[in-house]
Every structure is written in C-alpha cells, then in structure tokens.
Amino acid sequence: MSLNLKKLSKLKIIQVVEPSGNLKESYLKKSDESLFSSKVLHKNKQYNDAIALSYFSMYNSLLALLHFCGIKSENHNASIFILKEVFGIDNSEIKTAKRERKDKQYYPSLSTSEEESADAIESAERFNSKIADFIDRLTNTEIMEIIGKFEGLLNED
C-alpha cells in the first residue's frame, strides 16, 4: 500500500478517537453548506469552483462518517482509503471528485463546461446520500467492528 498508515498514526494524522455525534452533525452541516455553495457557483457560471466545492461536500460527509465511528483523519488520501478498506464502501466516486477538484483548482481551464459542473454536483448528492444512509443504519456493534478493523490496518507491516 502506498499510504503509510502506521506513520500517519504516529504523527496523529489518523487515529482512533471518541465517537462523536456532535462532530458528525457539524461535518454534515458543512457538507450541506459546501453543496449549496457549489450550486450557487454553478448557477453563476463559476464551474471550476463549483466542482471544487462539490468535492469538499463529499469529503465533509466522509469526515462525518469517520468521526461518528471514532476515527480522526486529517489526510484526504487516507480518509478515502479508509472508506474502502475499513467500511467496504466503493470510493471511486470521491476519488474521481478529488482528482477533478485538483485539476480545476491547480490547472484552471476556461473550457470547464456547465455539464462537468452539473455532473460534479450530482455525484456529490449521490455520494452524500449514500454516506448519510450508511450512517443511519450503523449499529454500535458495527461501529466497534469498524474500529477494530481500522486498528488492524494501523498495525499491519
């Protein structure tokens, strides 16, 4: 694996923390705000920034899930990796959104289309809905299993 989770753990960039419903709610609110802003930017033909905020909406939903289960992550790649490896959730949509966000922020193009921006918003809506549904269905037993799986990943060589 290209991510050194053990090193990130030693640096306290990723770690087990107390599960937090309050942080979950804060990140979900932040996710909703980013998605709303993305739609406003899209409507005003600011497509690059709309795409970037669509990604951040998704990322904040992911952070809500992690904190709800007692996992802190300050690294985008690690968070996305954990989504697949610990939760078993397909991470391809958020990986694509992250790549698009980087492309639009660091290599802005006047040719970004309205359709690309609309697709990013739709992707964020789908992803956020999937994460919210997953959170709603989680049991305390499943959360304990998730923490165990996460700790197991941190202890791999």
GIJO-V712791 format. One record per residue. N is the residue number from 1. RES is the residue in three letters. PHI is phi in radians with two decimals (999 if undefined). Layout:
N:RES:PHI ; N:RES:PHI
This chain:
1:MET:999 ; 2:SER:-1.36 ; 3:LEU:-1.42 ; 4:ASN:-1.69 ; 5:LEU:-1.10 ; 6:LYS:-1.08 ; 7:LYS:-1.15 ; 8:LEU:-1.06 ; 9:SER:-1.19 ; 10:LYS:-1.07 ; 11:LEU:-1.44 ; 12:LYS:1.08 ; 13:ILE:-1.41 ; 14:ILE:-2.24 ; 15:GLN:-2.93 ; 16:VAL:-1.40 ; 17:VAL:-2.32 ; 18:GLU:-1.16 ; 19:PRO:-0.98 ; 20:SER:-2.39 ; 21:GLY:-1.21 ; 22:ASN:-1.15 ; 23:LEU:-1.15 ; 24:LYS:-0.97 ; 25:GLU:-1.12 ; 26:SER:-1.09 ; 27:TYR:-1.23 ; 28:LEU:-1.15 ; 29:LYS:-1.11 ; 30:LYS:-1.08 ; 31:SER:-1.07 ; 32:ASP:-1.07 ; 33:GLU:-1.12 ; 34:SER:-1.14 ; 35:LEU:-1.16 ; 36:PHE:-1.04 ; 37:SER:-1.08 ; 38:SER:-1.04 ; 39:LYS:-1.17 ; 40:VAL:-1.12 ; 41:LEU:-1.09 ; 42:HIS:-1.03 ; 43:LYS:-1.04 ; 44:ASN:-1.71 ; 45:LYS:1.10 ; 46:GLN:-1.72 ; 47:TYR:-1.18 ; 48:ASN:-1.05 ; 49:ASP:-1.23 ; 50:ALA:-1.10 ; 51:ILE:-1.15 ; 52:ALA:-1.08 ; 53:LEU:-1.26 ; 54:SER:-1.09 ; 55:TYR:-1.08 ; 56:PHE:-1.12 ; 57:SER:-1.07 ; 58:MET:-1.13 ; 59:TYR:-1.10 ; 60:ASN:-1.19 ; 61:SER:-1.10 ; 62:LEU:-1.08 ; 63:LEU:-1.10 ; 64:ALA:-1.05 ; 65:LEU:-1.06 ; 66:LEU:-1.05 ; 67:HIS:-1.15 ; 68:PHE:-1.08 ; 69:CYS:-1.70 ; 70:GLY:1.52 ; 71:ILE:-2.14 ; 72:LYS:-1.80 ; 73:SER:-2.47 ; 74:GLU:-1.97 ; 75:ASN:-2.32 ; 76:HIS:-1.03 ; 77:ASN:-1.09 ; 78:ALA:-1.11 ; 79:SER:-1.05 ; 80:ILE:-1.17 ; 81:PHE:-1.09 ; 82:ILE:-1.07 ; 83:LEU:-0.96 ; 84:LYS:-1.41 ; 85:GLU:-1.31 ; 86:VAL:-1.73 ; 87:PHE:-1.62 ; 88:GLY:1.24 ; 89:ILE:-1.75 ; 90:ASP:-0.98 ; 91:ASN:-1.83 ; 92:SER:-1.13 ; 93:GLU:-1.17 ; 94:ILE:-1.30 ; 95:LYS:-1.10 ; 96:THR:-1.10 ; 97:ALA:-1.08 ; 98:LYS:-1.13 ; 99:ARG:-1.09 ; 100:GLU:-1.10 ; 101:ARG:-1.04 ; 102:LYS:-1.08 ; 103:ASP:-1.05 ; 104:LYS:-1.34 ; 105:GLN:-1.46 ; 106:TYR:-1.67 ; 107:TYR:-2.32 ; 108:PRO:-1.04 ; 109:SER:-2.32 ; 110:LEU:-1.27 ; 111:SER:-1.61 ; 112:THR:-1.08 ; 113:SER:-1.62 ; 114:GLU:-1.04 ; 115:GLU:-1.13 ; 116:GLU:-1.04 ; 117:SER:-1.14 ; 118:ALA:-1.09 ; 119:ASP:-1.10 ; 120:ALA:-1.12 ; 121:ILE:-1.14 ; 122:GLU:-1.09 ; 123:SER:-1.09 ; 124:ALA:-1.10 ; 125:GLU:-1.08 ; 126:ARG:-1.10 ; 127:PHE:-1.06 ; 128:ASN:-1.07 ; 129:SER:-1.12 ; 130:LYS:-1.10 ; 131:ILE:-1.18 ; 132:ALA:-1.07 ; 133:ASP:-1.11 ; 134:PHE:-1.07 ; 135:ILE:-1.05 ; 136:ASP:-1.06 ; 137:ARG:-1.58 ; 138:LEU:-1.15 ; 139:THR:-1.81 ; 140:ASN:-1.04 ; 141:THR:-1.10 ; 142:GLU:-1.13 ; 143:ILE:-1.09 ; 144:MET:-1.11 ; 145:GLU:-1.12 ; 146:ILE:-1.10 ; 147:ILE:-1.07 ; 148:GLY:-1.07 ; 149:LYS:-1.14 ; 150:PHE:-1.09 ; 151:GLU:-1.08 ; 152:GLY:-1.07 ; 153:LEU:-1.10 ; 154:LEU:-1.18 ; 155:ASN:-1.67 ; 156:GLU:-1.24 ; 157:ASP:-1.48
